[in-house]
Amino acid sequence: MIWDFGGVLTSSPFEAFADFEMRQGIEPGFIRRVNSHNPDNNAWARLERDELSAEGFDLAFALESEALGHRIAGSEILPLIAGTIRPAMVQALRIISETLKTGCITNNFKAISTLQTQDSKLSFAKLYKRDIMCLFDHVIESAIVGIRKPDPAIYKMMTEALDVDPERCIYLDDLGINLKPARAMGMQTIKVTDPSASIDQLSSLLQIDLRAHP
């Protein structure tokens, strides 16, 4: 079982983007449009490969967003990444980790450790180590390895680390573009748009009751 982190185990940052746009009077979807422009080498991609510091991202994102119509400092965007924990998804992960190998592939950035979740004062660093990341057999972070999804190489790194064939893996992500390489390798994929429905789908595939209480 291979998992994405943000948008799967926590709420999607797109929800926070939409709230920000509404508060600022910016058209819906603008931040996602900035992020999808030159997607392999824009400020966001370089941040997640650790080619930009948080300070460098602040200016780079401001310039990119300004070119598309609204100047937004990168420092205003980074706090929006910290979502709220989805307890039912974490519980499903906890149950699965008792019997199956589990891995997490996350596009992230080193400054994420300074953020706080939106539902508490818990930092992402503590969240990673204490509550969620400890449940995985292996974690691949884009900012550490210098490769980000949807590069096929990062999925191959995970299957090799877990010592499993792709055909025996299930991969969950909230972005279709990140699911395509996994599916091309032979993995079963689940696009997480409705967490409850995704848990039901996983339960059916694995024949495990993922709603059981500990």
N, CA, C and O of each residue as an XYZ file, in Angstrom:
856
protein
N       0.848     -1.189      0.000
C       0.000      0.000      0.000
C       0.886      1.243      0.000
O       1.726      1.421      0.882
N       0.689      2.089     -0.991
C       1.468      3.315     -1.094
C       0.511      4.505     -1.054
O      -0.504      4.537     -1.749
N       0.864      5.466     -0.230
C      -0.021      6.601      0.026
C       0.644      7.925     -0.332
O       1.856      8.086     -0.186
N      -0.162      8.861     -0.800
C       0.199     10.269     -0.809
C      -0.086     10.791      0.604
O      -0.732     10.106      1.397
N       0.384     11.981      0.917
C       0.130     12.549      2.244
C      -0.943     13.645      2.188
O      -2.097     13.397      2.539
N      -0.571     14.845      1.754
C      -1.530     15.939      1.696
C      -2.649     15.681      0.704
O      -2.397     15.322     -0.446
N      -3.885     15.864      1.148
C      -5.032     15.598      0.295
C      -5.547     14.185      0.420
O      -6.597     13.848     -0.125
N      -4.804     13.350      1.143
C      -5.226     11.969      1.387
C      -5.371     11.753      2.891
O      -6.469     11.488      3.382
N      -4.274     11.866      3.612
C      -4.305     11.705      5.064
C      -4.648     13.017      5.773
O      -5.039     13.020      6.940
N      -4.498     14.111      5.061
C      -4.960     15.410      5.554
C      -5.860     16.025      4.487
O      -5.904     15.556      3.350
N      -6.567     17.069      4.865
C      -7.445     17.736      3.905
C      -6.628     18.320      2.761
O      -5.435     18.588      2.901
N      -7.287     18.509      1.640
C      -6.604     19.005      0.453
C      -6.227     20.471      0.603
O      -7.035     21.273      1.073
N      -5.002     20.833      0.206
C      -4.643     22.258      0.224
C      -5.487     23.080     -0.741
O      -5.580     24.300     -0.606
N      -6.105     22.411     -1.718
C      -6.944     23.142     -2.669
C      -8.115     23.825     -1.966
O      -8.585     24.875     -2.405
N      -8.581     23.221     -0.874
C      -9.657     23.840     -0.102
C      -9.176     25.158      0.513
O      -9.897     26.156      0.518
N      -7.939     25.138      1.031
C      -7.366     26.354      1.614
C      -7.074     27.389      0.535
O      -7.239     28.589      0.756
N      -6.639     26.920     -0.636
C      -6.415     27.845     -1.751
C      -7.713     28.575     -2.098
O      -7.722     29.792     -2.287
N      -8.806     27.815     -2.179
C     -10.100     28.399     -2.548
C     -10.549     29.437     -1.518
O     -11.071     30.491     -1.880
N     -10.345     29.135     -0.238
C     -10.714     30.085      0.816
C      -9.888     31.368      0.696
O     -10.413     32.473      0.832
N      -8.592     31.203      0.439
C      -7.700     32.356      0.292
C      -8.142     33.224     -0.883
O      -8.219     34.447     -0.766
N      -8.430     32.587     -2.011
C      -8.854     33.325     -3.203
C     -10.143     34.095     -2.946
O     -10.290     35.233     -3.390
N     -11.063     33.483     -2.239
C     -12.328     34.146     -1.937
C     -12.094     35.366     -1.044
O     -12.673     36.428     -1.271
N     -11.242     35.207     -0.027
C     -10.961     36.318      0.889
C     -10.266     37.479      0.180
O     -10.496     38.645      0.503
N      -9.410     37.143     -0.794
C      -8.633     38.162     -1.488
C      -9.327     38.712     -2.731
O      -8.802     39.609     -3.390
N     -10.497     38.183     -3.050
C     -11.201     38.638     -4.237
C     -10.541     38.209     -5.533
O     -10.636     38.900     -6.548
N      -9.874     37.070     -5.496
C      -9.189     36.515     -6.671
C     -10.064     35.427     -7.267
O     -10.723     34.685     -6.538
N     -10.074     35.330     -8.579
C     -10.933     34.345     -9.226
C     -10.595     32.930     -8.765
O      -9.425     32.605     -8.560
N     -11.610     32.093     -8.603
C     -11.396     30.712     -8.153
C     -10.454     29.956     -9.092
O     -10.533     30.082    -10.314
N      -9.565     29.170     -8.488
C      -8.655     28.342     -9.265
C      -7.379     29.034     -9.697
O      -6.556     28.440    -10.393
N      -7.201     30.298     -9.289
C      -6.023     31.039     -9.748
C      -4.715     30.414     -9.258
O      -3.774     30.260    -10.037
N      -4.650     30.055     -7.983
C      -3.407     29.492     -7.442
C      -3.069     28.180     -8.133
O      -1.903     27.920     -8.431
N      -4.062     27.360     -8.389
C      -3.821     26.108     -9.102
C      -3.357     26.395    -10.529
O      -2.551     25.646    -11.081
N      -3.858     27.464    -11.123
C      -3.429     27.819    -12.478
C      -1.962     28.232    -12.473
O      -1.214     27.873    -13.383
N      -1.550     28.976    -11.466
C      -0.136     29.349    -11.350
C       0.720     28.095    -11.208
O       1.764     27.969    -11.847
N       0.266     27.168    -10.362
C       1.033     25.945    -10.119
C       1.078     25.029    -11.327
O       2.011     24.237    -11.465
N       0.090     25.121    -12.205
C       0.066     24.251    -13.384
C       0.799     24.862    -14.572
O       1.013     24.187    -15.579
N       1.186     26.128    -14.465
C       1.934     26.792    -15.533
C       3.403     26.384    -15.438
O       4.025     26.544    -14.388
N       3.960     25.856    -16.532
C       5.343     25.355    -16.528
C       5.556     24.404    -15.349
O       6.447     24.635    -14.532
N       4.760     23.345    -15.247
C       4.688     22.538    -14.022
C       5.971     21.829    -13.615
O       6.149     21.515    -12.437
N       6.861     21.571    -14.552
C       8.086     20.853    -14.195
C       9.174     21.763    -13.649
O      10.091     21.299    -12.972
N       9.078     23.056    -13.937
C      10.163     23.953    -13.538
C       9.684     25.271    -12.943
O      10.450     26.232    -12.872
N       8.436     25.325    -12.518
C       7.978     26.558    -11.881
C       8.475     26.620    -10.436
O       9.172     25.719     -9.969
N       8.113     27.680     -9.748
C       8.600     27.873     -8.379
C       8.208     26.720     -7.474
O       9.000     26.273     -6.644
N       6.985     26.240     -7.636
C       6.506     25.157     -6.776
C       7.312     23.877     -7.003
O       7.708     23.207     -6.050
N       7.547     23.549     -8.264
C       8.309     22.339     -8.583
C       9.727     22.433     -8.040
O      10.249     21.464     -7.489
N      10.346     23.586     -8.191
C      11.722     23.749     -7.708
C      11.787     23.716     -6.184
O      12.751     23.206     -5.612
N      10.765     24.257     -5.527
C      10.717     24.186     -4.062
C      10.639     22.736     -3.605
O      11.326     22.339     -2.664
N       9.802     21.947     -4.271
C       9.604     20.557     -3.852
C      10.788     19.657     -4.200
O      10.893     18.548     -3.677
N      11.668     20.118     -5.066
C      12.909     19.383     -5.340
C      14.070     19.955     -4.537
O      15.219     19.553     -4.724
N      13.775     20.875     -3.660
C      14.770     21.556     -2.826
C      15.780     22.333     -3.666
O      16.953     22.438     -3.308
N      15.311     22.872     -4.779
C      16.149     23.730     -5.608
C      15.932     25.208     -5.271
O      16.676     26.075     -5.729
N      14.912     25.478     -4.471
C      14.620     26.822     -3.981
C      14.427     26.766     -2.475
O      13.823     25.827     -1.957
N      14.935     27.764     -1.777
C      14.626     27.908     -0.355
C      13.240     28.529     -0.222
O      12.656     28.980     -1.207
N      12.724     28.548      0.992
C      11.430     29.195      1.218
C      11.504     30.672      0.847
O      10.538     31.237      0.335
N      12.649     31.293      1.107
C      12.821     32.705      0.766
C      12.842     32.902     -0.749
O      12.251     33.848     -1.271
N      13.531     31.995     -1.448
C      13.559     32.078     -2.902
C      12.190     31.845     -3.507
O      11.822     32.479     -4.496
N      11.431     30.927     -2.908
C      10.078     30.649     -3.380
C       9.184     31.867     -3.200
O       8.322     32.136     -4.036
N       9.385     32.600     -2.121
C       8.563     33.773     -1.834
C       8.554     34.729     -3.022
O       7.490     35.176     -3.450
N       9.724     35.043     -3.552
C       9.824     35.966     -4.680
C       9.440     35.293     -5.991
O       8.733     35.885     -6.806
N       9.901     34.060     -6.200
C       9.636     33.377     -7.470
C       8.139     33.200     -7.699
O       7.651     33.420     -8.808
N       7.405     32.803     -6.654
C       5.962     32.630     -6.806
C       5.286     33.979     -7.026
O       4.330     34.076     -7.795
N       5.774     35.011     -6.363
C       5.197     36.346     -6.542
C       5.314     36.794     -7.994
O       4.370     37.351     -8.554
N       6.465     36.551     -8.598
C       6.673     36.950     -9.989
C       5.816     36.123    -10.938
O       5.246     36.655    -11.891
N       5.725     34.821    -10.677
C       4.918     33.954    -11.546
C       3.438     34.304    -11.451
O       2.741     34.362    -12.464
N       2.970     34.534    -10.248
C       1.550     34.872    -10.082
C       1.247     36.250    -10.664
O       0.180     36.464    -11.239
N       2.179     37.175    -10.516
C       1.988     38.517    -11.077
C       1.864     38.454    -12.598
O       1.056     39.168    -13.192
N       2.669     37.595    -13.220
C       2.633     37.461    -14.678
C       1.288     36.936    -15.165
O       0.910     37.147    -16.317
N       0.564     36.245    -14.271
C      -0.738     35.685    -14.646
C      -1.911     36.525    -14.138
O      -3.072     36.157    -14.318
N      -1.595     37.665    -13.498
C      -2.684     38.576    -13.158
C      -2.785     39.058    -11.730
O      -3.386     40.105    -11.486
N      -2.216     38.331    -10.763
C      -2.305     38.742     -9.356
C      -0.975     38.429     -8.669
O      -0.513     37.289     -8.708
N      -0.371     39.411     -8.056
C       0.878     39.168     -7.341
C       0.569     38.620     -5.949
O      -0.067     39.286     -5.133
N       1.027     37.402     -5.696
C       0.847     36.762     -4.395
C       2.214     36.285     -3.922
O       2.869     35.504     -4.612
N       2.641     36.736     -2.779
C       3.931     36.300     -2.241
C       3.875     34.821     -1.879
O       2.864     34.331     -1.376
N       4.959     34.128     -2.137
C       5.008     32.710     -1.785
C       4.805     32.478     -0.305
O       4.282     31.440      0.099
N       5.218     33.445      0.512
C       5.062     33.306      1.964
C       3.599     33.293      2.386
O       3.274     32.831      3.480
N       2.710     33.798      1.526
C       1.277     33.740      1.814
C       0.687     32.382      1.460
O      -0.360     31.995      1.980
N       1.362     31.669      0.578
C       0.852     30.399      0.081
C       1.279     29.221      0.950
O       0.488     28.309      1.194
N       2.514     29.236      1.412
C       3.035     28.067      2.132
C       2.198     27.670      3.348
O       1.988     26.475      3.556
N       1.709     28.613      4.164
C       0.898     28.190      5.318
C      -0.396     27.483      4.933
O      -0.982     26.772      5.750
N      -0.843     27.673      3.694
C      -2.089     27.046      3.254
C      -1.938     25.545      3.055
O      -2.929     24.823      2.947
N      -0.693     25.079      3.006
C      -0.443     23.654      2.771
C      -0.833     22.819      3.984
O      -1.239     21.665      3.844
N      -0.712     23.398      5.164
C      -1.009     22.645      6.386
C      -2.512     22.420      6.504
O      -3.263     23.355      6.781
N      -2.944     21.197      6.295
C      -4.369     20.880      6.337
C      -4.792     20.331      7.680
O      -4.047     20.394      8.658
N      -5.989     19.797      7.714
C      -6.494     19.139      8.910
C      -6.388     17.626      8.734
O      -6.560     17.101      7.634
N      -6.106     16.948      9.816
C      -5.958     15.494      9.776
C      -7.307     14.840      9.498
O      -8.338     15.276     10.009
N      -7.287     13.791      8.683
C      -8.486     12.995      8.423
C      -8.393     11.721      9.269
O      -7.778     10.743      8.844
N      -8.993     11.724     10.455
C      -8.828     10.597     11.380
C      -9.202      9.247     10.785
O      -8.528      8.253     11.052
N     -10.259      9.193      9.987
C     -10.689      7.909      9.425
C      -9.654      7.355      8.456
O      -9.446      6.144      8.395
N      -9.001      8.235      7.697
C      -7.961      7.785      6.775
C      -6.733      7.303      7.541
O      -6.114      6.303      7.178
N      -6.390      8.023      8.598
C      -5.241      7.608      9.406
C      -5.527      6.273     10.082
O      -4.640      5.426     10.186
N      -6.760      6.079     10.540
C      -7.136      4.805     11.143
C      -7.062      3.675     10.125
O      -6.628      2.571     10.452
N      -7.484      3.944      8.892
C      -7.379      2.932      7.838
C      -5.919      2.569      7.599
O      -5.582      1.394      7.453
N      -5.061      3.572      7.561
C      -3.624      3.328      7.408
C      -3.099      2.487      8.558
O      -2.323      1.554      8.346
N      -3.518      2.812      9.776
C      -3.043      2.083     10.955
C      -3.431      0.600     10.870
O      -2.622     -0.274     11.183
N      -4.653      0.325     10.452
C      -5.106     -1.067     10.329
C      -4.327     -1.791      9.237
O      -3.887     -2.925      9.428
N      -4.159     -1.135      8.097
C      -3.443     -1.751      6.976
C      -1.992     -2.026      7.333
O      -1.442     -3.059      6.953
N      -1.369     -1.107      8.063
C       0.055     -1.249      8.386
C       0.337     -2.444      9.286
O       1.486     -2.867      9.415
N      -0.702     -2.988      9.909
C      -0.507     -4.156     10.775
C      -0.260     -5.430      9.979
O       0.317     -6.386     10.497
N      -0.698     -5.448      8.715
C      -0.584     -6.686      7.933
C       0.116     -6.514      6.585
O       0.582     -7.495      6.006
N       0.196     -5.289      6.080
C       0.783     -5.065      4.758
C       1.933     -4.066      4.840
O       1.987     -3.234      5.746
N       2.847     -4.160      3.884
C       3.888     -3.149      3.768
C       3.246     -1.834      3.321
O       2.356     -1.818      2.470
N       3.711     -0.748      3.907
C       3.143      0.556      3.566
C       4.255      1.552      3.263
O       5.327      1.516      3.867
N       3.977      2.436      2.319
C       4.923      3.484      1.973
C       4.199      4.787      1.711
O       3.004      4.793      1.413
N       4.917      5.886      1.821
C       4.359      7.207      1.540
C       5.283      7.944      0.584
O       6.483      8.066      0.833
N       4.715      8.436     -0.514
C       5.445      9.298     -1.445
C       4.815     10.679     -1.357
O       3.650     10.855     -1.714
N       5.570     11.652     -0.887
C       5.005     12.982     -0.714
C       5.860     14.046     -1.378
O       7.073     14.103     -1.173
N       5.218     14.886     -2.173
C       5.869     16.093     -2.673
C       5.812     17.120     -1.555
O       4.734     17.576     -1.177
N       6.975     17.482     -1.028
C       6.972     18.428      0.080
C       8.150     19.387     -0.047
O       8.817     19.428     -1.080
N       8.396     20.140      0.985
C       9.511     21.088      0.998
C      10.046     21.138      2.416
O       9.314     20.883      3.372
N      11.318     21.463      2.552
C      11.954     21.363      3.862
C      11.336     22.293      4.897
O      11.304     21.958      6.081
N      10.853     23.436      4.480
C      10.260     24.385      5.428
C       8.921     23.916      5.959
O       8.335     24.570      6.822
N       8.417     22.776      5.451
C       7.126     22.280      5.934
C       7.173     21.967      7.427
O       6.145     21.976      8.104
N       8.372     21.689      7.936
C       8.499     21.360      9.360
C       8.186     22.556     10.253
O       7.969     22.392     11.454
N       8.162     23.752      9.680
C       7.867     24.946     10.477
C       6.382     25.288     10.486
O       5.954     26.187     11.210
N       5.596     24.573      9.682
C       4.168     24.864      9.602
C       3.407     24.206     10.743
O       3.923     23.320     11.425
N       2.174     24.653     10.936
C       1.281     24.040     11.908
C       0.030     23.571     11.190
O      -0.407     24.181     10.215
N      -0.547     22.470     11.687
C      -1.799     22.011     11.106
C      -2.879     23.041     11.384
O      -2.788     23.796     12.352
N      -3.903     23.072     10.537
C      -4.944     24.078     10.673
C      -5.903     23.778     11.825
O      -6.630     24.666     12.271
N      -5.909     22.533     12.309
C      -6.858     22.180     13.362
C      -6.223     22.118     14.747
O      -6.897     21.771     15.717
N      -4.938     22.449     14.854
C      -4.278     22.402     16.154
C      -2.965     23.160     16.073
O      -2.614     23.707     15.027
N      -2.251     23.188     17.176
C      -0.933     23.810     17.202
C       0.169     22.785     16.936
O       1.349     23.062     17.152
N      -0.222     21.606     16.468
C       0.741     20.543     16.199
C       1.517     20.854     14.934
O       0.920     21.060     13.877
N       2.832     20.890     15.026
C       3.641     21.177     13.853
C       3.658     19.982     12.922
O       3.436     18.848     13.347
N       3.923     20.239     11.647
C       4.006     19.148     10.693
C       5.139     18.201     11.062
O       5.030     16.995     10.841
N       6.229     18.730     11.623
C       7.347     17.871     11.999
C       6.900     16.831     13.016
O       7.229     15.652     12.883
N       6.152     17.259     14.035
C       5.657     16.324     15.045
C       4.613     15.389     14.450
O       4.563     14.205     14.785
N       3.780     15.930     13.565
C       2.758     15.118     12.915
C       3.412     14.001     12.123
O       3.002     12.844     12.211
N       4.427     14.348     11.351
C       5.142     13.352     10.553
C       5.668     12.235     11.447
O       5.426     11.056     11.191
N       6.383     12.616     12.490
C       7.130     11.630     13.266
C       6.263     10.883     14.268
O       6.436      9.680     14.468
N       5.326     11.593     14.903
C       4.610     11.012     16.032
C       3.334     10.293     15.650
O       3.050      9.210     16.161
N       2.561     10.887     14.752
C       1.209     10.385     14.537
C       1.005      9.590     13.259
O       0.187      8.671     13.229
N       1.731      9.926     12.211
C       1.436      9.308     10.923
C       2.649      8.633     10.302
O       2.586      7.450      9.967
N       3.741      9.349     10.142
C       4.863      8.791      9.396
C       5.465      7.553     10.046
O       6.097      6.738      9.373
N       5.270      7.413     11.348
C       5.776      6.226     12.035
C       5.045      4.960     11.607
O       5.516      3.854     11.875
N       3.898      5.108     10.943
C       3.112      3.947     10.518
C       3.619      3.348      9.212
O       3.233      2.235      8.851
N       4.474      4.070      8.504
C       4.959      3.602      7.210
C       6.260      2.824      7.343
O       7.102      3.120      8.190
N       6.401      1.822      6.482
C       7.672      1.105      6.408
C       8.732      1.951      5.717
O       9.920      1.836      6.017
N       8.299      2.800      4.791
C       9.258      3.651      4.086
C       8.562      4.933      3.642
O       7.404      4.909      3.224
N       9.277      6.047      3.735
C       8.759      7.352      3.320
C       9.734      7.977      2.333
O      10.941      8.008      2.576
N       9.210      8.472      1.222
C      10.023      9.202      0.249
C       9.491     10.624      0.166
O       8.325     10.845     -0.164
N      10.358     11.589      0.470
C      10.004     13.000      0.422
C      10.737     13.659     -0.736
O      11.955     13.533     -0.858
N      10.001     14.356     -1.580
C      10.605     14.950     -2.774
C      11.750     15.897     -2.429
O      12.756     15.944     -3.137
N      11.599     16.645     -1.347
C      12.625     17.614     -0.976
C      13.915     16.946     -0.517
O      14.975     17.573     -0.510
N      13.825     15.683     -0.137
C      15.010     14.942      0.299
C      15.691     14.262     -0.883
O      16.916     14.302     -0.999
N      14.908     13.641     -1.757
C      15.498     12.865     -2.861
C      15.696     13.693     -4.122
O      16.385     13.250     -5.041
N      15.108     14.887     -4.191
C      15.298     15.742     -5.354
C      14.503     15.331     -6.575
O      14.795     15.773     -7.686
N      13.498     14.486     -6.380
C      12.594     14.050     -7.447
C      11.179     14.212     -6.918
O      10.927     13.985     -5.734
N      10.253     14.603     -7.786
C       8.883     14.792     -7.332
C       7.921     14.067     -8.259
O       8.211     13.837     -9.433
N       6.767     13.714     -7.701
C       5.698     13.180     -8.534
C       5.279     14.260     -9.524
O       5.228     15.434     -9.158
N       4.979     13.896    -10.766
C       4.726     12.542    -11.293
C       5.908     11.875    -11.992
O       5.692     11.044    -12.875
N       7.145     12.206    -11.633
C       8.306     11.540    -12.230
C       8.236     10.047    -11.919
O       8.203      9.680    -10.744
N       8.214      9.176    -12.924
C       8.111      7.730    -12.674
C       9.209      7.190    -11.769
O       9.026      6.167    -11.108
N      10.346      7.871    -11.737
C      11.472      7.375    -10.944
C      11.147      7.305     -9.459
O      11.657      6.432     -8.756
N      10.306      8.209     -8.974
C      10.029      8.226     -7.539
C       9.151      7.043     -7.125
O       9.250      6.553     -6.001
N       8.292      6.589     -8.042
C       7.460      5.411     -7.764
C       8.328      4.152     -7.774
O       8.148      3.248     -6.958
N       9.273      4.113     -8.715
C      10.191      2.974     -8.796
C      11.044      2.891     -7.531
O      11.314      1.801     -7.027
N      11.463      4.042     -7.027
C      12.228      4.065     -5.781
C      11.444      3.425     -4.646
O      12.008      2.699     -3.826
N      10.146      3.693     -4.598
C       9.326      3.149     -3.523
C       9.159      1.642     -3.646
O       9.301      0.925     -2.656
N       8.859      1.152     -4.841
C       8.671     -0.297     -4.986
C       9.962     -1.034     -4.672
O       9.932     -2.133     -4.118
N      11.087     -0.444     -5.021
C      12.374     -1.071     -4.701
C      12.627     -1.043     -3.198
O      13.133     -2.014     -2.636
N      12.281      0.057     -2.551
C      12.487      0.162     -1.103
C      11.618     -0.832     -0.342
O      12.047     -1.399      0.662
N      10.400     -1.039     -0.823
C       9.484     -1.984     -0.174
C       9.712     -3.416     -0.640
O       9.192     -4.363     -0.049
N      10.505     -3.567     -1.721
C      10.783     -4.879     -2.307
C       9.487     -5.577     -2.723
O       9.228     -6.724     -2.359
N       8.680     -4.843     -3.501
C       7.422     -5.395     -4.008
C       7.301     -5.078     -5.496
O       7.850     -4.086     -5.976
N       6.580     -5.925     -6.214
C       6.294     -5.664     -7.619
C       5.187     -4.617     -7.717
O       4.252     -4.640     -6.917
N       5.273     -3.704     -8.678
C       4.217     -2.693     -8.832
C       2.829     -3.302     -8.988
O       1.838     -2.742     -8.522
N       2.769     -4.458     -9.650
C       1.473     -5.102     -9.888
C       0.784     -5.524     -8.598
O      -0.415     -5.802     -8.599
N       1.521     -5.575     -7.510
C       0.947     -5.982     -6.223
C       0.665     -4.779     -5.317
O       0.341     -4.941     -4.140
N       0.789     -3.580     -5.874
C       0.622     -2.360     -5.078
C      -0.696     -1.653     -5.371
O      -1.230     -1.724     -6.478
N      -1.197     -0.979     -4.362
C      -2.306     -0.038     -4.505
C      -1.762      1.334     -4.132
O      -1.093      1.489     -3.110
N      -2.051      2.325     -4.963
C      -1.554      3.674     -4.705
C      -2.711      4.659     -4.597
O      -3.605      4.671     -5.443
N      -2.691      5.485     -3.550
C      -3.723      6.499     -3.325
C      -3.137      7.896     -3.474
O      -2.078      8.199     -2.923
N      -3.830      8.737     -4.219
C      -3.420     10.135     -4.375
C      -4.671     10.940     -4.693
O      -5.658     10.400     -5.193
N      -4.625     12.224     -4.402
C      -5.784     13.064     -4.726
C      -5.663     13.728     -6.092
O      -6.587     14.413     -6.530
N      -4.527     13.530     -6.774
C      -4.309     14.144     -8.083
C      -4.179     13.087     -9.166
O      -3.356     12.177     -9.070
N      -5.000     13.219    -10.196
C      -4.958     12.263    -11.290
C      -3.614     12.208    -11.976
O      -3.175     11.136    -12.393
N      -2.939     13.365    -12.102
C      -1.649     13.395    -12.777
C      -0.604     12.560    -12.042
O       0.330     12.046    -12.657
N      -0.763     12.425    -10.728
C       0.171     11.614     -9.945
C      -0.190     10.132     -9.961
O       0.643      9.284     -9.645
N      -1.419      9.825    -10.324
C      -1.854      8.431    -10.396
C      -1.432      7.771    -11.705
O      -1.223      6.558    -11.752
N      -1.306      8.562    -12.762
C      -1.026      7.994    -14.089
C       0.267      7.180    -14.140
O       0.242      6.069    -14.669
N       1.400      7.672    -13.618
C       2.626      6.868    -13.666
C       2.511      5.575    -12.869
O       3.032      4.537    -13.279
N       1.829      5.640    -11.731
C       1.642      4.435    -10.914
C       0.823      3.404    -11.668
O       1.141      2.215    -11.659
N      -0.237      3.868    -12.322
C      -1.090      2.969    -13.097
C      -0.325      2.382    -14.280
O      -0.504      1.212    -14.618
N       0.526      3.189    -14.909
C       1.323      2.713    -16.043
C       2.312      1.630    -15.625
O       2.691      0.782    -16.433
N       2.729      1.663    -14.355
C       3.640      0.640    -13.835
C       2.911     -0.646    -13.478
O       3.545     -1.675    -13.243
N       1.587     -0.595    -13.435
C       0.809     -1.780    -13.102
C       0.121     -1.730    -11.761
O      -0.539     -2.692    -11.368
N       0.262     -0.616    -11.041
C      -0.396     -0.502     -9.738
C      -1.895     -0.273     -9.901
O      -2.339      0.328    -10.879
N      -2.661     -0.755     -8.942
C      -4.050     -0.327     -8.819
C      -4.038      1.057     -8.176
O      -3.260      1.310     -7.256
N      -4.889      1.943     -8.653
C      -4.880      3.306     -8.129
C      -6.263      3.722     -7.648
O      -7.287      3.280     -8.171
N      -6.261      4.578     -6.645
C      -7.496      5.155     -6.115
C      -7.314      6.663     -6.040
O      -6.394      7.149     -5.383
N      -8.188      7.403     -6.711
C      -8.162      8.859     -6.619
C      -9.025      9.278     -5.431
O     -10.228      9.020     -5.398
N      -8.396      9.918     -4.473
C      -9.083     10.283     -3.234
C      -9.730     11.656     -3.400
O      -9.073     12.689     -3.265
N     -11.006     11.647     -3.689
C     -11.790     12.886     -3.720
C     -12.783     12.904     -2.562
O     -13.070     13.957     -1.992
N     -13.296     11.739     -2.228
C     -14.197     11.554     -1.089
C     -13.540     10.526     -0.169
O     -13.544      9.336     -0.486
N     -12.977     10.955      0.964
C     -12.259     10.023      1.841
C     -13.080      8.808      2.240
O     -12.560      7.692      2.256
N     -14.354      9.004      2.561
C     -15.197      7.889      2.982
C     -15.346      6.864      1.868
O     -15.248      5.661      2.110
N     -15.583      7.334      0.653
C     -15.717      6.424     -0.489
C     -14.406      5.705     -0.767
O     -14.407      4.536     -1.153
N     -13.287      6.397     -0.574
C     -11.980      5.775     -0.801
C     -11.715      4.672      0.212
O     -11.148      3.633     -0.130
N     -12.122      4.892      1.450
C     -11.966      3.863      2.477
C     -12.806      2.644      2.127
O     -12.346      1.511      2.271
N     -14.026      2.865      1.671
C     -14.882      1.743      1.264
C     -14.260      0.983      0.096
O     -14.307     -0.247      0.058
N     -13.680      1.710     -0.851
C     -13.042      1.071     -1.998
C     -11.846      0.239     -1.558
O     -11.644     -0.877     -2.036
N     -11.062      0.787     -0.650
C      -9.915      0.048     -0.113
C     -10.364     -1.197      0.639
O      -9.786     -2.271      0.471
N     -11.378     -1.055      1.457
C     -11.907     -2.195      2.213
C     -12.321     -3.316      1.281
O     -12.066     -4.489      1.554
N     -12.961     -2.952      0.178
C     -13.406     -3.948     -0.793
C     -12.228     -4.627     -1.475
O     -12.229     -5.844     -1.654
N     -11.223     -3.845     -1.856
C     -10.057     -4.410     -2.540
C      -9.260     -5.337     -1.629
O      -8.802     -6.399     -2.052
N      -9.102     -4.923     -0.376
C      -8.259     -5.669      0.556
C      -9.017     -6.711      1.366
O      -8.410     -7.570      2.006
N     -10.352     -6.635      1.338
C     -11.179     -7.508      2.167
C     -10.808     -7.365      3.644
O     -10.671     -8.346      4.374
N     -10.654     -6.108      4.054
C     -10.331     -5.768      5.437
C     -11.323     -4.703      5.907
O     -11.634     -3.768      5.169
N     -11.817     -4.849      7.135
C     -12.710     -3.836      7.694
C     -11.866     -2.654      8.162
O     -11.246     -2.708      9.224
N     -11.846     -1.598      7.373
C     -11.017     -0.441      7.693
C     -11.738      0.574      8.566
O     -11.199      1.641      8.858
N     -12.929      0.251      8.976
C     -13.663      1.135      9.880
C     -13.712      0.569     11.297
O     -14.390      1.111     12.170
N     -12.988     -0.521     11.512
C     -12.949     -1.122     12.845
C     -12.247     -0.181     13.808
O     -11.276      0.483     13.445
N     -12.731     -0.130     15.010
C     -12.103      0.721     16.017
C     -10.942     -0.035     16.648
O     -10.987     -1.258     16.781
N      -9.890      0.708     17.040
C      -8.740      0.039     17.667
C      -9.110     -0.596     18.995
O      -8.260     -1.197     19.651
